[in-house]
């Protein structure tokens, strides 16, 4: 139960953070404000990938919360939750071209109203590519070890326009055709298009078509990306390896044992 509670705390902001659905303020509510839209940067090339057994989707988690004696902290991160780290946050943001000299202030987030505080984390060195491989054959063409990017659809978000220009994204219509038929993937996509935020662009489609080379602020809350597939081979017990390459040449990998509930990692 403790694991589930922690994961819910980490993954729940995904839907609420992107949708921008916050409670209406009145004069009696305590307002939380930020003087910078990005609340933290991940300094190390690290992530964890897990399978959600309820939806079969893969969730790539870019950072995790670590409980401490007094309060929890986010591992390998600098955040504006700690005032001493604020200059480091600003320094990273400036390297991305963010207009820190004209900060945007969040309003409409309330402590006593129960609204989740937006937790946006971005890699200090952005991701340039993602490769997924399996230890079993997926087809005659996709032997074990082949790049499975063509078999997965992704879902994530990007805040580049808002971070760098403080301009809002124009709302987009919910797509009529989805890249895969997976019901859970489609439901998450439709819900977020219906309640999309004007500060985050929705990115979706086949992973093989993903181009991260020109995007700095990619990621949603503590979840970097959601991946789903219609390929029947995905339902077999196997080990997937997800490898990220960063712009400075560093790499990071994470393994997930699919359809093996006792093996993990899982959600």
C-alpha positions in Angstrom: 0.0 0.0 0.0 2.9 2.4 0.8 4.3 1.8 -2.7 1.0 2.4 -4.4 0.4 5.6 -2.4 3.9 6.9 -3.3 3.3 6.2 -7.0 -0.1 7.8 -7.0 1.4 10.9 -5.5 4.0 11.0 -8.2 1.9 10.1 -11.2 -1.4 11.9 -10.4 0.0 15.3 -11.3 0.5 14.1 -14.8 -3.2 14.5 -15.7 -3.9 17.5 -13.6 -0.6 19.2 -14.4 -1.2 19.1 -18.1 -4.9 19.8 -18.1 -4.5 23.1 -16.2 -7.8 22.5 -14.3 -7.4 24.5 -11.1 -10.0 25.7 -8.6 -11.4 29.2 -8.8 -9.9 31.6 -6.3 -11.7 33.8 -3.8 -10.3 36.4 -1.4 -10.1 34.0 1.5 -7.9 31.4 -0.2 -4.1 31.4 0.3 -2.4 31.8 -3.0 0.8 30.0 -3.9 3.0 31.9 -6.4 6.1 31.0 -8.3 8.5 33.5 -9.8 9.6 31.0 -12.4 7.5 28.5 -14.3 10.0 25.6 -14.1 10.2 24.2 -10.6 13.2 22.0 -11.0 16.0 20.5 -13.1 17.3 16.9 -13.0 21.1 17.1 -12.9 21.9 13.4 -13.6 20.9 11.3 -16.7 18.7 8.9 -14.8 15.1 7.6 -15.1 12.9 4.6 -14.3 10.5 2.8 -16.6 7.6 0.8 -15.2 4.6 -1.1 -16.5 1.2 -0.1 -15.3 -0.6 -3.5 -15.0 -4.1 -1.8 -15.1 -3.5 -0.1 -18.4 -0.5 -2.0 -19.9 1.2 1.4 -20.6 4.8 2.1 -19.9 5.5 5.1 -17.7 8.9 6.7 -17.9 9.5 8.5 -14.6 12.3 11.1 -14.8 12.7 11.6 -11.1 11.5 10.2 -7.8 10.7 11.5 -4.4 12.9 10.4 -1.5 11.5 10.7 2.0 13.7 12.4 4.6 13.6 12.8 8.3 11.8 16.2 8.1 10.5 16.4 4.5 10.6 14.6 1.2 13.0 15.7 -1.5 13.4 14.9 -5.2 16.4 12.8 -6.1 19.2 14.4 -8.2 17.3 17.6 -8.6 17.7 21.3 -7.9 14.3 22.9 -7.2 12.9 26.2 -6.1 11.3 24.5 -3.2 14.7 25.0 -1.6 15.4 28.8 -1.7 19.2 28.1 -1.6 18.9 26.3 -4.9 17.0 29.0 -6.7 20.2 30.5 -8.4 21.0 27.1 -9.8 17.5 26.7 -11.2 17.8 30.1 -12.9 21.2 29.3 -14.3 19.9 26.1 -16.0 16.9 27.9 -17.3 19.1 30.7 -18.8 21.2 28.1 -20.7 17.9 27.0 -22.4 17.1 30.6 -23.4 14.5 31.1 -20.8 13.5 34.7 -20.1 14.3 34.6 -16.4 14.6 38.4 -16.4 10.8 38.6 -17.0 9.5 35.8 -14.8 6.0 34.6 -15.1 4.0 34.2 -11.8 1.6 31.4 -11.2 -1.7 32.3 -9.7 -4.7 30.2 -8.9 -3.0 27.5 -7.0 -4.3 27.1 -3.5 -3.1 25.1 -0.5 -6.4 24.9 1.3 -8.3 24.2 -1.9 -6.6 20.9 -2.4 -5.1 21.8 -5.8 -1.9 20.0 -6.6 1.2 22.2 -6.8 2.6 21.9 -10.3 5.8 19.9 -10.2 7.7 20.3 -13.5 11.1 18.8 -13.9 13.4 19.0 -16.9 16.8 17.4 -17.6 19.7 19.9 -17.2 21.0 18.3 -20.4 18.0 17.6 -22.6 17.2 14.2 -24.1 18.1 13.7 -27.8 16.8 10.2 -28.5 15.0 7.2 -27.0 15.5 3.6 -28.1 13.5 0.6 -26.9 14.6 -3.1 -27.3 13.4 -6.5 -26.2 15.1 -9.7 -25.4 12.6 -11.7 -27.6 11.7 -11.4 -31.3 8.7 -9.3 -32.1 8.6 -10.3 -35.8 10.8 -11.6 -38.5 12.0 -8.1 -39.1 12.1 -7.1 -35.5 14.5 -9.6 -33.9 15.6 -9.5 -30.3 17.6 -6.4 -29.8 16.0 -4.4 -32.6 14.8 -0.9 -32.1 11.0 -1.0 -31.4 10.4 2.7 -31.8 8.0 2.0 -34.7 5.8 -0.2 -32.5 5.3 2.3 -29.7 3.2 5.5 -29.5 4.3 8.2 -27.1 2.6 10.9 -25.1 4.3 13.8 -23.4 4.3 17.5 -23.2 6.6 20.5 -24.1 6.8 23.9 -22.5 9.4 25.5 -24.7 7.2 28.3 -26.1 5.9 29.3 -22.7 9.3 29.0 -21.0 11.3 31.0 -23.5 8.7 33.5 -24.8 6.1 33.4 -22.1 3.6 32.9 -24.9 0.7 30.5 -24.5 0.0 27.6 -26.8 -3.2 27.8 -28.9 -5.6 25.0 -27.9 -5.8 22.1 -30.3 -8.7 20.0 -31.2 -8.8 16.4 -30.0 -7.4 14.2 -32.7 -9.9 12.0 -34.5 -7.3 9.4 -35.4 -4.9 8.0 -32.8 -1.5 6.4 -33.5 -2.6 3.2 -31.7 -5.9 1.6 -30.6 -4.9 1.0 -27.0 -7.9 2.2 -25.0 -5.9 3.5 -22.0 -3.6 5.5 -24.2 -6.5 6.9 -26.2 -8.3 7.9 -23.0 -5.3 9.7 -21.5 -4.8 11.5 -24.8 -8.5 12.5 -25.2 -8.8 13.7 -21.6 -5.7 15.9 -21.9 -6.8 17.4 -25.2 -10.2 18.2 -23.7 -8.6 19.9 -20.7 -5.3 21.0 -22.2 -3.2 23.7 -20.6 -2.2 26.8 -22.5 1.3 26.6 -21.1 2.1 23.0 -22.3 2.0 21.7 -25.8 0.8 18.1 -26.2 3.1 15.8 -28.1 1.9 12.4 -29.3 2.5 10.0 -32.1 4.8 7.1 -33.0 8.0 7.0 -31.1 9.9 6.5 -34.3 8.6 10.0 -35.4 9.6 11.7 -32.2 12.1 14.6 -32.7 13.5 15.9 -29.4 16.6 17.5 -30.9 15.1 21.0 -30.9 13.0 20.8 -27.7 14.4 21.6 -24.3 11.5 21.6 -21.9 10.0 18.2 -22.6 8.3 16.4 -19.8 5.2 16.3 -17.7 5.4 16.6 -14.0 7.5 13.7 -12.7 6.6 11.5 -15.7 8.7 12.1 -18.8 6.7 10.0 -21.2 3.9 7.5 -21.5 4.3 4.7 -24.1 1.8 2.2 -25.4 1.6 -0.4 -28.2 -0.9 -2.6 -30.0 1.7 -5.2 -30.8 0.6 -8.6 -29.4 4.2 -9.5 -28.6 4.1 -6.9 -25.9 1.9 -9.2 -23.8 4.5 -11.9 -23.6 6.9 -12.2 -20.6 10.1 -10.4 -21.6 12.5 -7.7 -20.6 12.5 -4.3 -22.3 15.5 -2.0 -22.2 14.8 1.7 -22.7 17.9 3.8 -23.5 18.0 7.6 -23.5 20.8 9.5 -25.1 21.4 13.1 -24.0 22.8 16.0 -26.0 26.1 15.9 -24.3 26.6 12.3 -25.3 25.7 10.7 -22.0 23.3 7.8 -21.9 21.0 6.2 -19.3 19.1 2.9 -19.4 16.3 1.3 -17.5 15.0 -2.3 -17.7 11.4 -3.4 -17.1 10.2 -7.0 -16.9 6.9 -7.1 -18.7 4.0 -9.2 -17.6 5.9 -10.6 -14.6 4.1 -9.2 -11.6 6.5 -10.7 -9.1 9.6 -9.3 -10.8 9.0 -5.6 -11.2 9.5 -2.7 -11.6 5.7 -2.2 -11.7 3.1 0.3 -10.9 
